[in-house]
Each structure stands twice: as structure tokens, then as C-alpha cells.
Amino acid sequence: MGILDAFRLDGKVALVTGAGRGLGQAMALGLAEAGANVAGLYRTNYEETQAQVEALGRRFLPVQCDLLEASVERLNEVVAQVVEELGGLDILVNNAGIIRRAPILDFNEQDWDDVIQVNLKAVFFLSQAAARVMVERGGGKIVHIASMLSFQGGILIPPYTAAKSGVAGLTRAMANELAAKGVNVNAIAPGYMATDNTAPLRADQQRSASILARIPAGRWGAPADLKGAVVFLSSAASDYVHGSIVPVDGGWLAR
């Protein structure tokens, strides 16, 4: 296999959570551009992603699921639906996430529980369901979306930091058990990206300027900046990569 062929995903099936917009949409398109058919888990909107994936000649399966309310049983049903309708499951990208901001001294229990539910608990149990299928089929790729807050503390977002730090640990823990079973588990840690989650930061002129001043690349990241990393970690090119967290951050962590 030539090296460029190692990045091809022809005939593979990828499930991407939060695929309706932002980072999830960009990664779903990147996977489709590399040849994969895509199941897009969404809460409200999926039509734009579907149109773009299908314009590439790939299949798109919309799967409605609100991870904030999803039981473990429901997450198993999601995986079963993808396998039944698209013929298998080779790649899982755990992208969906939420964020709630408040000072630590004021942070309330409901917001804490909501963020941990979506950003950590659902990530584990959806991965568990997918891994069971992948192990039975002889292999697969699980890609978590970590964060700069997997390495740093941040401010005003204690459960988000806790969850993303948990995702980093979960990446390593899952890799330890699943590598020998043919399943690669790795993570991408996006830097400061121009998405809905960072809209309040970008709207704060002083905060935005301080963030940009620390990014060696001198700009906010764009969702398309994640395409290369997700295709690499989803393809045969990364077959010997296990338990890694790949920053795509414009150099933020190097500063």
C-alpha cells in the first residue's frame, strides 16, 4: 500500500457526533472526502451536512439523539442503527460537547451534571458500544475530541475542564485495553477554534486579543483545520498510533 493510499477510507463507515455544524461538520466532510460513508448524530440540524456529504458521492445517515438525555441503552441503539443501515461501523468520532460558564464559587449542580453527561459519560458509553462492534469485526478507530483544557485549567468552566481532562485519561485507558484487539483509540485536542462555543470569547475584544497574542499562528483555528488529523487517526496511516492526544492548536501549547 502506498502512503497516500493508507489515508483512504473507501468503503468505511464513520459515526460522527455533533455532525450538524462546526467542528463535527468539518470532520464529517473530511472523512467523506477521504471515501467514508457517514452517520451524523445530531440534536437539531443535519441537512446542510447531509447535502455536502452526498455531493461528494457518499452516503449520509442522519441519527437524531440528544446526548444530554440519552441513556446507555439509547447509545447502544444508535450504534445498532448505524450498523444495520450502513452495513458496519469502522470509525467513531466523539465530537459533540457543551459548555457552561460561571465562576467556581457560583457554579450550580445542574450545569455541572449536564456538561459531564454530554462531554464524558456519553463519550465513554457510546465508545463502549462502538468498540464492542469493532472488536467483533476485527478492528476500528475511535477518535475523541479533547481540548486545550485537557492540559490546562482554564477559567469559568470547571466541569468542561474536568470532562476534557477525563477524555484525555479515557483515551489512554481505552487504548491500553483495546489496542491488542485491533481498535485504535486516540484524541484530537483542538486549540481556540472559531465555533459557537468560543463566540463569547471572540466577542470580548480584550479576551480575544489576549488569546490571539499567545497563538504562534496568529489566528483562531477554522473547523477545516481538523480534517487532516481526523483522517489520519481514522485511517490505516495511524495503525500503530494508540493512546495519543494530537494538538491542533496553532502552537498554543508550545508557547
N, C-alpha and C positions, 0 to 999 in steps of 0.2 A: 504494500500500500504506500503510495506516495504521500508526502507530508500534507499536501493540500487536500488529498482525499480523506485523510484522517480527521479532518474537520467537517466532513459532510455528514448530514443527518438524514439522508434519503430514507424514507420509509419508517422513520422513528415517530413515536407518539410522545408529545410533551404536554404535561398539565402545568399551566402557569396560573397561580392565584393572583387576584388583583389585576387581571389582564385587560381591564376595560380602559385604562388610562395610564399616563405617566410611565414609570419605570417598567411596570408589568407589560404594558402595551409594547414598549420598545423591545423588551426581551422576547416577547411572543413573536414579534415581527422578525427579529434576528434569527430565532430558531427556524421560523418558516422560510426565511431566505436561504438558510443552510439545508433545507429539504424536509423539515419535520412537519407533520400534521399537528395541530394544536387544539387542545381543550382549554378553554379560557374560563376559569372560575371567576364569577363576577357577583357583585351585590346589586347594582342598579343598571349599568350600561355596558353593552358589549358590541353594539352594531358597528361602530367605527373600526374596531379591531378586527371583527369578522370580515368586513369588506376588504381591508388591506391584506389580511392573510389569504383570503380567497382570490384576490387579484394576483397573488403570486403563484396560484395554481395548487394551493394546499387546502386540505380540509380544515374546517374550524367547527368545533363543538362547543356551544355555549352551555355552561353549567352554573345555574343560579344557586348561590349558597352564601348566607350571611355568617361569616366566621365568628361574629360576636355572639351568635345564638346557637351555633352548630354543636350538636352532641358528637361524641366519638362515633356513635352508630351512623350518624349522618355523614361524617367524613369517610367512613368505610363505604357508604353507599355512593359517594362521589367517585371514589376510585373504581368501584364496580361498574358504574355507568360509563366511565371513560374506556375501560377495558372492553365492555360489551359493544359500545358504539364505534370505537375507533380501532378495535382489534388488539389492544395491548396497552402497556404503559412503560416507556423506556426512560423518561425524564420527568422529574418533578422540580419545579422552581417555586419555592416558598417566598413569594414576594409581598403578598398582602400585609398591610400593617396599618395601625392607627397611632395617633399621638395625642396626648392631653397635656396641657401646660398649666402649671401652678407652682407657687413656692412650696418647698418641702414642708414648712410649718403649717401650710393650709391644705395640703393635698388630701382629697377625700377617698374613701374606700371604694366607691363605685367606679371612679375613673381608674384607680389602681387595678381593680379586678378586670375591667374592660380591656385595658392595654395588655395585661398579662395573658388574658384569654386569647386574643387575636394574634399577638406577636410571639407568643411562646407555647402555650398549651396546644393551640390548633396546629402550630408548626410541627410539634412532636407527633401528635396523633395522626395527622394527615401523612406525615413521613412514615410512620409505622405501617399504615395501611398500604402505602405505595411500596414500601420495602418488602412487605410480605409477597406482593405480586412479583416484584423484581427478582427476589431470591428464587422464587418458584420458576421464573422464566430464564434464569441463568445470569442475570446482571441488570444493571441500570445506573442511572445518575441522579443524585439528589443534590440540588443547589439551594442552599439557604441564602437569604439576603440579610446579612449582618449590617453593620453600621460603623461609623467613626465612634459611636457610643458603645461599641463592643470593646473599645480600647481606652476610652476617656469617660469622664463623669458627666460632662455637660451641665447645664443649669435649667431648672424649672421642669425637668422631665424625668423624675425618679423612676417610674415604672418602665418607661421606654428604655432608659439606660439599663435597668435590671434585666429587662427582656432581651435586649440585644447582646448584653454580656452573656446571658443564658444561651442565646443562639450560638455564640462562639464556642461555649463549652459543649453544647449539644452536638455541634459539628464534629468536634474531636471524639466525643463519646460514641457517636453513631459510627464514625469511621473505624474506631477500634473494633467494633463488633461486626461490621458489615463488609469491610474490605476483603476479608477472606471468602466472603460469599459472592463476590463479584459486583458489589454495589459501591460506587464511589460517592462519598459524602463530602462536599466542600462548601465554601461560602464565598460570596462576594460582599465586600464592605464598601458601599458607595460613600463618597465624600459628600460635600454640600452640593446637592443637585437642585436644579430649578424645577420643583414639583409643588403640588398643593401643600405638602407637609411643611415646606420651607417658605411658603408665601408670607407668613408673618415676619420671618427674619429678613426676607428681601424687601419687605415694605418698610422696615425700620432702617432708615438711612444710616444711622450711626452703627448699628449692629452689622448691617450688610457690608459697610466699608471695612469694619474690623475683621470680618471673615475673609473678605477678598484680599486684604493685606497679608493674610497668612497663607494663602494658597499660592504656591510657586507658579502654577499655570496661569494665575491671574484672572480666572473666570469661574463662575458657577458651572458645575457639570450639567450636561444635557442627557436626557434619558438614553439617547442613541449611543452614548459613551459606554454603556454596559453591554452592548451587543457582542463585542469581541470576547469579553470574559465569559459570558454565559454560553456562547457557542463552544468555546474551548472546554469549559468544565462539563459540558453536556456531550462531548464527542470523544471518539477514540484517542484523540490527541492528548487527553488527560488521563489515560488509563492507569498511570502509576502515580497519580496525584490523589492523596487521601488525607482528609482532616485539615486541609489548608483554608486559610482565610485570605482572599486576594483583595487588597485595597484598590479601588478605582476612585482616586481622590484628588487628582491634580497635584499630588505631592504633599497634601496636608500633613500626613503622619511623619513625613521626612523633615518637616520644618522644626 
